[in-house]
Amino acid sequence: MTTFHHSFTIQSDRRPTFEDVTLHAQDAAGKSGFDNGLMTVYSQHTTCSVLIQEQSDDVNYWGEQFILQDMMDGLSKIFPTCTTDGQYLHPGPEHIRIAQTERGENAWESLNTDAHLRSVLLGRSVTVPLIDGELQLGQFGRIYFADMDQVRARQRTVRIAIVS
């Protein structure tokens, strides 16, 4: 068994953002030199997800594809956006104290419980078969990196591992 690792960064916004990383994945498949194997696209960030979805041709005023916005609208009904202290059990006072003293964070930066819960529901990775050098995404499938954190914009790392 042989493995290939690749990573790249993307910039999120202070709202849920989706980045189509399919071309990055295809590029990594080519660089790996593998004809056949399994590719995993992974997020190490606990407010982010990786998912496979159809590309929607229509976008809203923010440039977000309708199907991705529909998904976020549905997720916000399950886990409403965290807007105030005490809306969810997390973050509690101990978490806030540690975030401030050990990581230098502002208390309001921990008001992202909804993003943590949404990312767990969607998952933080996808695995795609690589056959004859081609990712098997289907006719309309695209790989998206989703950052659901709405308290701060950050640079995020996307990791790719291919096993052949």
MDTraj code that builds the backbone (N, CA, C; nanometers):
import mdtraj as md
import numpy as np

residues = "MET THR THR PHE HIS HIS SER PHE THR ILE GLN SER ASP ARG ARG PRO THR PHE GLU ASP VAL THR LEU HIS ALA GLN ASP ALA ALA GLY LYS SER GLY PHE ASP ASN GLY LEU MET THR VAL TYR SER GLN HIS THR THR CYS SER VAL LEU ILE GLN GLU GLN SER ASP ASP VAL ASN TYR TRP GLY GLU GLN PHE ILE LEU GLN ASP MET MET ASP GLY LEU SER LYS ILE PHE PRO THR CYS THR THR ASP GLY GLN TYR LEU HIS PRO GLY PRO GLU HIS ILE ARG ILE ALA GLN THR GLU ARG GLY GLU ASN ALA TRP GLU SER LEU ASN THR ASP ALA HIS LEU ARG SER VAL LEU LEU GLY ARG SER VAL THR VAL PRO LEU ILE ASP GLY GLU LEU GLN LEU GLY GLN PHE GLY ARG ILE TYR PHE ALA ASP MET ASP GLN VAL ARG ALA ARG GLN ARG THR VAL ARG ILE ALA ILE VAL SER".split()
xyz = np.array([
    [0.0848, -0.1176, 0.0000],
    [0.0000, 0.0000, 0.0000],
    [0.0896, 0.1241, 0.0000],
    [0.0561, 0.2181, -0.0886],
    [0.1295, 0.3431, -0.1013],
    [0.0333, 0.4581, -0.0763],
    [0.0836, 0.5641, -0.0126],
    [-0.0017, 0.6795, 0.0150],
    [0.0586, 0.8061, -0.0437],
    [-0.0291, 0.9022, -0.0708],
    [0.0086, 1.0344, -0.1203],
    [-0.0682, 1.1355, -0.0363],
    [0.0012, 1.2404, 0.0087],
    [-0.0630, 1.3445, 0.0886],
    [-0.0462, 1.4799, 0.0212],
    [-0.1497, 1.5605, 0.0322],
    [-0.1489, 1.6945, -0.0260],
    [-0.2368, 1.7832, 0.0619],
    [-0.2048, 1.9098, 0.0699],
    [-0.2912, 2.0038, 0.1415],
    [-0.2850, 2.1394, 0.0735],
    [-0.3876, 2.2185, 0.0977],
    [-0.3929, 2.3549, 0.0472],
    [-0.4818, 2.4350, 0.1407],
    [-0.4786, 2.5660, 0.1282],
    [-0.5576, 2.6515, 0.2166],
    [-0.6624, 2.7281, 0.1374],
    [-0.7684, 2.7616, 0.2083],
    [-0.8727, 2.8479, 0.1535],
    [-0.9077, 2.9510, 0.2601],
    [-0.9685, 3.0594, 0.2193],
    [-1.0078, 3.1659, 0.3106],
    [-1.1586, 3.1646, 0.3280],
    [-1.2039, 3.1587, 0.4525],
    [-1.3479, 3.1621, 0.4792],
    [-1.3926, 3.3060, 0.5034],
    [-1.5212, 3.3221, 0.5252],
    [-1.5814, 3.4527, 0.5500],
    [-1.6532, 3.4457, 0.6848],
    [-1.7154, 3.5553, 0.7273],
    [-1.7929, 3.5545, 0.8523],
    [-1.9379, 3.5155, 0.8266],
    [-1.9553, 3.4164, 0.7472],
    [-2.0851, 3.3557, 0.7183],
    [-2.0544, 3.2167, 0.6659],
    [-2.1513, 3.1277, 0.6625],
    [-2.1212, 2.9960, 0.6056],
    [-2.0709, 3.0104, 0.4623],
    [-1.9585, 2.9474, 0.4349],
    [-1.8998, 2.9559, 0.3019],
    [-1.8736, 2.8157, 0.2480],
    [-1.8854, 2.8032, 0.1182],
    [-1.8612, 2.6776, 0.0484],
    [-1.7593, 2.7021, -0.0606],
    [-1.6569, 2.6210, -0.0627],
    [-1.5534, 2.6308, -0.1645],
    [-1.5537, 2.5014, -0.2443],
    [-1.5698, 2.5121, -0.3747],
    [-1.5628, 2.3942, -0.4617],
    [-1.4150, 2.3567, -0.4731],
    [-1.3787, 2.2414, -0.4169],
    [-1.2388, 2.1980, -0.4160],
    [-1.2150, 2.0817, -0.5117],
    [-1.3094, 2.0583, -0.6017],
    [-1.2989, 1.9463, -0.6951],
    [-1.1725, 1.9537, -0.7800],
    [-1.1413, 2.0713, -0.8323],
    [-1.0214, 2.0846, -0.9164],
    [-0.8942, 2.0571, -0.8369],
    [-0.8915, 2.0988, -0.7098],
    [-0.7772, 2.0671, -0.6234],
    [-0.7640, 1.9151, -0.6075],
    [-0.8784, 1.8479, -0.5885],
    [-0.8772, 1.7026, -0.5716],
    [-0.8292, 1.6334, -0.6995],
    [-0.8789, 1.6806, -0.8136],
    [-0.8355, 1.6219, -0.9413],
    [-0.6866, 1.6450, -0.9641],
    [-0.6388, 1.7637, -0.9277],
    [-0.4966, 1.7944, -0.9408],
    [-0.4128, 1.7023, -0.8513],
    [-0.4588, 1.6805, -0.7288],
    [-0.3869, 1.5912, -0.6369],
    [-0.3843, 1.4489, -0.6916],
    [-0.4948, 1.4050, -0.7513],
    [-0.4986, 1.2714, -0.8105],
    [-0.3932, 1.2593, -0.9197],
    [-0.3804, 1.3607, -1.0024],
    [-0.2788, 1.3596, -1.1078],
    [-0.1377, 1.3600, -1.0527],
    [-0.1130, 1.4423, -0.9503],
    [0.0198, 1.4507, -0.8904],
    [0.0591, 1.3213, -0.8200],
    [-0.0396, 1.2475, -0.7719],
    [-0.0093, 1.1247, -0.6978],
    [0.0547, 1.0189, -0.7875],
    [0.0206, 1.0225, -0.9159],
    [0.0696, 0.9209, -1.0074],
    [-0.0054, 0.7884, -0.9971],
    [-0.1094, 0.7840, -0.9140],
    [-0.1877, 0.6621, -0.8962],
    [-0.2965, 0.6535, -1.0017],
    [-0.3174, 0.5357, -1.0546],
    [-0.4299, 0.5131, -1.1446],
    [-0.5540, 0.4710, -1.0679],
    [-0.5344, 0.3948, -0.9613],
    [-0.6464, 0.3406, -0.8846],
    [-0.6176, 0.3550, -0.7365],
    [-0.7232, 0.3847, -0.6609],
    [-0.7084, 0.3986, -0.5168],
    [-0.8305, 0.4647, -0.4560],
    [-0.8122, 0.5113, -0.3344],
    [-0.9175, 0.5831, -0.2630],
    [-0.8635, 0.7179, -0.2186],
    [-0.9380, 0.8231, -0.2509],
    [-0.9008, 0.9579, -0.2086],
    [-0.9927, 1.0011, -0.0952],
    [-0.9322, 1.0520, 0.0116],
    [-1.0083, 1.1128, 0.1200],
    [-0.9770, 1.2607, 0.1217],
    [-1.0812, 1.3437, 0.1207],
    [-1.0687, 1.4881, 0.1363],
    [-1.1218, 1.5179, 0.2752],
    [-1.0421, 1.5853, 0.3575],
    [-1.0674, 1.5930, 0.5005],
    [-1.0511, 1.7348, 0.5535],
    [-1.1343, 1.7685, 0.6543],
    [-1.1184, 1.8930, 0.7285],
    [-1.0770, 1.8615, 0.8710],
    [-0.9711, 1.9245, 0.9164],
    [-0.9286, 1.9094, 1.0548],
    [-0.9977, 2.0112, 1.1451],
    [-1.0755, 2.0998, 1.0870],
    [-1.1391, 2.2084, 1.1615],
    [-1.2775, 2.1650, 1.2094],
    [-1.3070, 2.1883, 1.3362],
    [-1.4285, 2.1342, 1.3973],
    [-1.5557, 2.2127, 1.3660],
    [-1.5458, 2.3196, 1.2904],
    [-1.6656, 2.3901, 1.2439],
    [-1.6803, 2.3793, 1.0922],
    [-1.6056, 2.2870, 1.0327],
    [-1.6058, 2.2716, 0.8875],
    [-1.6456, 2.1301, 0.8475],
    [-1.6898, 2.1159, 0.7239],
    [-1.7279, 1.9867, 0.6681],
    [-1.6754, 1.9751, 0.5266],
    [-1.6713, 1.8521, 0.4787],
    [-1.6440, 1.8243, 0.3382],
    [-1.7598, 1.7400, 0.2889],
    [-1.8144, 1.7745, 0.1734],
    [-1.9312, 1.7038, 0.1227],
    [-1.9287, 1.6965, -0.0286],
    [-2.0049, 1.6015, -0.0799],
    [-2.0246, 1.5901, -0.2239],
    [-2.1669, 1.6333, -0.2528],
    [-2.1810, 1.7247, -0.3476],
    [-2.3130, 1.7767, -0.3843],
    [-2.3112, 1.8119, -0.5322],
    [-2.4278, 1.8181, -0.5870],
    [-2.4431, 1.8616, -0.7258],
    [-2.4096, 2.0103, -0.7364],
    [-2.3533, 2.0511, -0.8481],
    [-2.3338, 2.1933, -0.8738],
    [-2.4663, 2.2536, -0.9149],
    [-2.5052, 2.3622, -0.8484],
    [-2.6274, 2.4337, -0.8828],
    [-2.5894, 2.5506, -0.9722],
    [-2.6651, 2.5731, -1.0760],
    [-2.6308, 2.6799, -1.1701],
    [-2.6777, 2.8177, -1.1246],
    [-2.7729, 2.8209, -1.0321],
    [-2.8238, 2.9482, -0.9819],
    [-2.7555, 2.9842, -0.8510],
    [-2.7333, 3.1144, -0.8303],
    [-2.6698, 3.1616, -0.7074],
    [-2.7506, 3.2775, -0.6487],
    [-2.7354, 3.2964, -0.5171],
    [-2.8016, 3.4090, -0.4518],
    [-2.7138, 3.5336, -0.4607],
    [-2.7521, 3.6388, -0.3916],
    [-2.6785, 3.7645, -0.3999],
    [-2.5380, 3.7565, -0.3418],
    [-2.5129, 3.6589, -0.2569],
    [-2.3798, 3.6375, -0.2008],
    [-2.2946, 3.5507, -0.2923],
    [-2.3538, 3.5002, -0.4011],
    [-2.2818, 3.4111, -0.4911],
    [-2.2875, 3.2655, -0.4469],
    [-2.3720, 3.2365, -0.3481],
    [-2.3846, 3.0994, -0.2975],
    [-2.4827, 3.0221, -0.3842],
    [-2.4451, 2.9028, -0.4220],
    [-2.5336, 2.8206, -0.5033],
    [-2.6628, 2.7902, -0.4277],
    [-2.7737, 2.7922, -0.4996],
    [-2.9047, 2.7696, -0.4379],
    [-2.9089, 2.6398, -0.3576],
    [-2.8554, 2.5314, -0.4120],
    [-2.8666, 2.4033, -0.3420],
    [-2.7873, 2.4043, -0.2110],
    [-2.6755, 2.4751, -0.2081],
    [-2.5975, 2.4857, -0.0858],
    [-2.6671, 2.5770, 0.0147],
    [-2.7293, 2.6836, -0.0337],
    [-2.8061, 2.7719, 0.0543],
    [-2.9280, 2.6981, 0.1100],
    [-2.9937, 2.6180, 0.0258],
    [-3.1065, 2.5374, 0.0738],
    [-3.0622, 2.4442, 0.1868],
    [-2.9439, 2.3846, 0.1713],
    [-2.8928, 2.2958, 0.2749],
    [-2.8682, 2.3731, 0.4046],
    [-2.8063, 2.4905, 0.3952],
    [-2.7816, 2.5702, 0.5153],
    [-2.9123, 2.6139, 0.5801],
    [-3.0118, 2.6491, 0.4983],
    [-3.1415, 2.6874, 0.5545],
    [-3.2026, 2.5710, 0.6316],
    [-3.1907, 2.4496, 0.5776],
    [-3.2408, 2.3319, 0.6473],
    [-3.1639, 2.3046, 0.7755],
    [-3.0314, 2.3154, 0.7691],
    [-2.9499, 2.2927, 0.8886],
    [-2.9785, 2.3950, 0.9977],
    [-3.0102, 2.5185, 0.9581],
    [-3.0380, 2.6213, 1.0587],
    [-3.1709, 2.5959, 1.1300],
    [-3.2577, 2.5161, 1.0695],
    [-3.3811, 2.4771, 1.1397],
    [-3.3516, 2.3702, 1.2444],
    [-3.2531, 2.2849, 1.2156],
    [-3.2134, 2.1816, 1.3113],
    [-3.1283, 2.2434, 1.4223],
    [-3.0280, 2.3234, 1.3841],
    [-2.9381, 2.3900, 1.4784],
    [-2.9395, 2.5393, 1.4483],
    [-3.0276, 2.6170, 1.5144],
    [-3.0329, 2.7612, 1.4884],
    [-2.8984, 2.8289, 1.5143],
    [-2.8726, 2.9342, 1.4379],
    [-2.7493, 3.0098, 1.4524],
    [-2.7353, 3.0616, 1.5947],
    [-2.6198, 3.0404, 1.6528],
    [-2.5907, 3.0826, 1.7895],
    [-2.5708, 3.2341, 1.7903],
    [-2.6580, 3.3056, 1.8590],
    [-2.6517, 3.4511, 1.8595],
    [-2.6265, 3.5107, 1.9969],
    [-2.6393, 3.4286, 2.1015],
    [-2.6235, 3.4844, 2.2351],
    [-2.5745, 3.3790, 2.3335],
    [-2.5104, 3.4249, 2.4377],
    [-2.4642, 3.3379, 2.5456],
    [-2.5850, 3.2686, 2.6091],
    [-2.5730, 3.1394, 2.6310],
    [-2.6796, 3.0641, 2.6953],
    [-2.7805, 3.0022, 2.6005],
    [-2.7700, 3.0319, 2.4728],
    [-2.8623, 2.9724, 2.3762],
    [-2.8426, 2.8208, 2.3701],
    [-2.7186, 2.7766, 2.3785],
    [-2.6817, 2.6354, 2.3877],
    [-2.6058, 2.6173, 2.5194],
    [-2.5921, 2.4954, 2.5674],
    [-2.5112, 2.4707, 2.6869],
    [-2.3655, 2.5102, 2.6625],
    [-2.3143, 2.4784, 2.5452],
    [-2.1778, 2.5162, 2.5061],
    [-2.1827, 2.6512, 2.4372],
    [-2.0944, 2.7438, 2.4613],
    [-1.9806, 2.7334, 2.5501],
    [-2.0195, 2.7710, 2.6930],
    [-1.9712, 2.6950, 2.7862],
    [-1.9938, 2.7255, 2.9270],
    [-1.8867, 2.8187, 2.9804],
    [-1.9005, 2.8594, 3.1052],
    [-1.8059, 2.9567, 3.1621],
    [-1.6616, 2.9069, 3.1649],
    [-1.6399, 2.7778, 3.1883],
    [-1.5034, 2.7251, 3.1909],
    [-1.4405, 2.7301, 3.0514],
    [-1.5184, 2.6957, 2.9489],
    [-1.4681, 2.7021, 2.8113],
    [-1.4296, 2.8460, 2.7755],
    [-1.5143, 2.9406, 2.8116],
    [-1.4868, 3.0822, 2.7831],
    [-1.3604, 3.1264, 2.8564],
    [-1.3470, 3.0884, 2.9835],
    [-1.2289, 3.1274, 3.0615],
    [-1.1006, 3.0737, 2.9958],
    [-1.1005, 2.9455, 2.9581],
    [-0.9822, 2.8854, 2.8965],
    [-0.9542, 2.9485, 2.7598],
    [-1.0587, 2.9732, 2.6820],
    [-1.0406, 3.0360, 2.5502],
    [-0.9767, 3.1737, 2.5644],
    [-1.0176, 3.2478, 2.6651],
    [-0.9617, 3.3814, 2.6842],
    [-0.8201, 3.3780, 2.7392],
    [-0.7953, 3.2945, 2.8392],
    [-0.6649, 3.2969, 2.9051],
    [-0.5581, 3.2180, 2.8311],
    [-0.5949, 3.1062, 2.7710],
    [-0.4940, 3.0206, 2.7066],
    [-0.4815, 3.0420, 2.5567],
    [-0.5886, 3.0908, 2.4910],
    [-0.5823, 3.1091, 2.3458],
    [-0.5992, 3.2545, 2.3034],
    [-0.6220, 3.3431, 2.3995],
    [-0.6346, 3.4850, 2.3682],
    [-0.7573, 3.5199, 2.2862],
    [-0.8617, 3.4388, 2.2961],
    [-0.9834, 3.4625, 2.2184],
    [-1.0800, 3.5533, 2.2938],
    [-1.1608, 3.6245, 2.2187],
    [-1.2710, 3.6999, 2.2765],
    [-1.3844, 3.6032, 2.3084],
    [-1.4641, 3.6351, 2.4109],
    [-1.5732, 3.5461, 2.4505],
    [-1.6699, 3.5214, 2.3359],
    [-1.7007, 3.6244, 2.2588],
    [-1.7983, 3.6102, 2.1505],
    [-1.7506, 3.5153, 2.0408],
    [-1.6199, 3.4905, 2.0318],
    [-1.5691, 3.3994, 1.9302],
    [-1.6088, 3.2543, 1.9573],
    [-1.6550, 3.2260, 2.0783],
    [-1.7008, 3.0906, 2.1114],
    [-1.8492, 3.0703, 2.0835],
    [-1.9160, 3.1721, 2.0325],
    [-2.0589, 3.1592, 2.0012],
    [-2.0773, 3.0966, 1.8624],
    [-2.0192, 2.9792, 1.8439],
    [-2.0271, 2.9098, 1.7157],
    [-2.0707, 2.7640, 1.7342],
    [-2.1470, 2.7402, 1.8392],
    [-2.1926, 2.6041, 1.8676],
    [-2.2697, 2.5466, 1.7502],
    [-2.3512, 2.6287, 1.6850],
    [-2.4272, 2.5815, 1.5690],
    [-2.3340, 2.5256, 1.4615],
    [-2.2209, 2.5905, 1.4382],
    [-2.1260, 2.5448, 1.3361],
    [-2.0655, 2.4099, 1.3739],
    [-2.0337, 2.3915, 1.5008],
    [-1.9804, 2.2629, 1.5467],
    [-2.0821, 2.1513, 1.5256],
    [-2.2066, 2.1773, 1.5617],
    [-2.3108, 2.0748, 1.5494],
    [-2.3431, 2.0446, 1.4031],
    [-2.3474, 2.1467, 1.3204],
    [-2.3748, 2.1267, 1.1776],
    [-2.2631, 2.0463, 1.1113],
    [-2.1382, 2.0745, 1.1478],
    [-2.0271, 2.0034, 1.0846],
    [-2.0267, 1.8559, 1.1230],
    [-2.0663, 1.8247, 1.2456],
    [-2.0739, 1.6842, 1.2855],
    [-2.1827, 1.6133, 1.2066],
    [-2.2941, 1.6799, 1.1861],
    [-2.4046, 1.6202, 1.1118],
    [-2.3653, 1.5904, 0.9670],
    [-2.2950, 1.6817, 0.9036],
    [-2.2545, 1.6633, 0.7632],
    [-2.1301, 1.5770, 0.7483],
    [-2.0434, 1.5768, 0.8466],
    [-1.9201, 1.4997, 0.8390],
    [-1.8038, 1.5850, 0.7942],
    [-1.6844, 1.5407, 0.8296],
    [-1.5653, 1.6194, 0.8018],
    [-1.4797, 1.5624, 0.6903],
    [-1.5286, 1.4565, 0.6245],
    [-1.4504, 1.4010, 0.5144],
    [-1.5400, 1.3274, 0.4169],
    [-1.4884, 1.3105, 0.2964],
    [-1.5505, 1.2236, 0.1959],
    [-1.4396, 1.1371, 0.1379],
    [-1.4772, 1.0171, 0.0963],
    [-1.3847, 0.9270, 0.0300],
    [-1.4404, 0.8962, -0.1077],
    [-1.3544, 0.9117, -0.2086],
    [-1.3964, 0.8955, -0.3472],
    [-1.3042, 0.7935, -0.4151],
    [-1.3606, 0.6945, -0.4841],
    [-1.2757, 0.6006, -0.5579],
    [-1.2038, 0.6710, -0.6731],
    [-1.0806, 0.6317, -0.6941],
    [-1.0003, 0.6771, -0.8071],
    [-0.9806, 0.5545, -0.8966],
    [-1.0391, 0.5589, -1.0168],
    [-1.0329, 0.4452, -1.1091],
    [-0.9791, 0.4956, -1.2431],
    [-0.8747, 0.4313, -1.2885],
    [-0.8091, 0.4703, -1.4136],
    [-0.7759, 0.6198, -1.4158],
    [-0.7312, 0.6716, -1.2997],
    [-0.6890, 0.8107, -1.2891],
    [-0.8007, 0.9119, -1.2771],
    [-0.9269, 0.8666, -1.2720],
    [-1.0415, 0.9582, -1.2660],
    [-1.1165, 0.9431, -1.1342],
    [-1.1492, 1.0568, -1.0713],
    [-1.2339, 1.0534, -0.9518],
    [-1.3752, 1.0145, -0.9910],
    [-1.4328, 0.9247, -0.9175],
    [-1.5675, 0.8740, -0.9481],
    [-1.6729, 0.9547, -0.8720],
    [-1.7017, 1.0733, -0.9234],
    [-1.7961, 1.1648, -0.8598],
    [-1.9350, 1.1611, -0.9233],
    [-1.9515, 1.0855, -1.0274],
    [-2.0791, 1.0870, -1.0980],
    [-2.0854, 1.2039, -1.1933],
    [-2.1956, 1.2142, -1.2631],
    [-2.2085, 1.3151, -1.3689],
    [-2.2083, 1.4583, -1.3148],
    [-2.2716, 1.4805, -1.1990],
    [-2.2861, 1.6176, -1.1501],
    [-2.2145, 1.6445, -1.0184],
    [-2.1482, 1.5443, -0.9616],
    [-2.0894, 1.5580, -0.8293],
    [-1.9697, 1.6517, -0.8240],
    [-1.9670, 1.7301, -0.7204],
    [-1.8559, 1.8208, -0.6913],
    [-1.8206, 1.8029, -0.5442],
    [-1.6961, 1.8293, -0.5088],
    [-1.6526, 1.8224, -0.3701],
    [-1.6463, 1.9645, -0.3158],
    [-1.7142, 1.9865, -0.2038],
    [-1.7187, 2.1188, -0.1417],
    [-1.6588, 2.1144, -0.0019],
    [-1.5819, 2.2165, 0.0305],
    [-1.5350, 2.2399, 0.1658],
    [-1.6263, 2.3464, 0.2238],
    [-1.6909, 2.3165, 0.3346],
    [-1.7859, 2.4092, 0.3960],
    [-1.7320, 2.4579, 0.5296],
    [-1.7298, 2.5879, 0.5479],
    [-1.6967, 2.6467, 0.6775],
    [-1.8239, 2.7114, 0.7308],
    [-1.8735, 2.6595, 0.8414],
    [-2.0008, 2.7065, 0.8947],
    [-1.9860, 2.8050, 1.0090],
    [-1.8626, 2.8411, 1.0423],
    [-1.8376, 2.9357, 1.1511],
    [-1.8778, 3.0757, 1.1063],
    [-1.9596, 3.1413, 1.1876],
    [-2.0065, 3.2750, 1.1519],
    [-1.9518, 3.3835, 1.2440],
    [-1.8552, 3.3493, 1.3293],
    [-1.8019, 3.4493, 1.4208],
    [-1.6716, 3.5114, 1.3722],
    [-1.6020, 3.4450, 1.2816],
    [-1.4773, 3.5022, 1.2310],
    [-1.4375, 3.4366, 1.0992],
    [-1.3722, 3.5131, 1.0172],
    [-1.3153, 3.4611, 0.8922],
    [-1.1773, 3.4067, 0.9245],
    [-1.1430, 3.2936, 0.8626],
    [-1.0133, 3.2332, 0.8915],
    [-0.9592, 3.1619, 0.7691],
    [-0.8286, 3.1429, 0.7710],
    [-0.7670, 3.0596, 0.6685],
    [-0.7803, 2.9146, 0.7146],
    [-0.8266, 2.8288, 0.6238],
    [-0.8515, 2.6886, 0.6569],
    [-0.7626, 2.5992, 0.5715],
    [-0.7274, 2.4846, 0.6277],
    [-0.6461, 2.3870, 0.5567],
    [-0.7332, 2.2703, 0.5142],
    [-0.7249, 2.2351, 0.3878],
    [-0.7939, 2.1177, 0.3336],
    [-0.6868, 2.0113, 0.3110],
    [-0.7105, 1.8921, 0.3604],
    [-0.6141, 1.7831, 0.3477],
    [-0.6675, 1.6742, 0.2553],
    [-0.5779, 1.6199, 0.1743],
    [-0.6125, 1.5117, 0.0820],
    [-0.5134, 1.3985, 0.1042],
    [-0.5671, 1.2775, 0.1168],
    [-0.4834, 1.1587, 0.1246],
    [-0.5352, 1.0588, 0.0227],
    [-0.4435, 0.9994, -0.0518],
    [-0.4801, 0.8978, -0.1497],
    [-0.4035, 0.7710, -0.1134],
    [-0.4766, 0.6607, -0.1076],
    [-0.4185, 0.5307, -0.0794],
    [-0.4343, 0.4458, -0.2044],
    [-0.3242, 0.3843, -0.2475],
    [-0.3289, 0.2994, -0.3652],
    [-0.2676, 0.1641, -0.3332],
])
top = md.Topology()
chain = top.add_chain()
for i, resn in enumerate(residues, 1):
    res = top.add_residue(resn, chain, resSeq=i)
    for name in ("N", "CA", "C"):
        top.add_atom(name, md.element.get_by_symbol(name[0]), res)
traj = md.Trajectory(xyz[None], top)
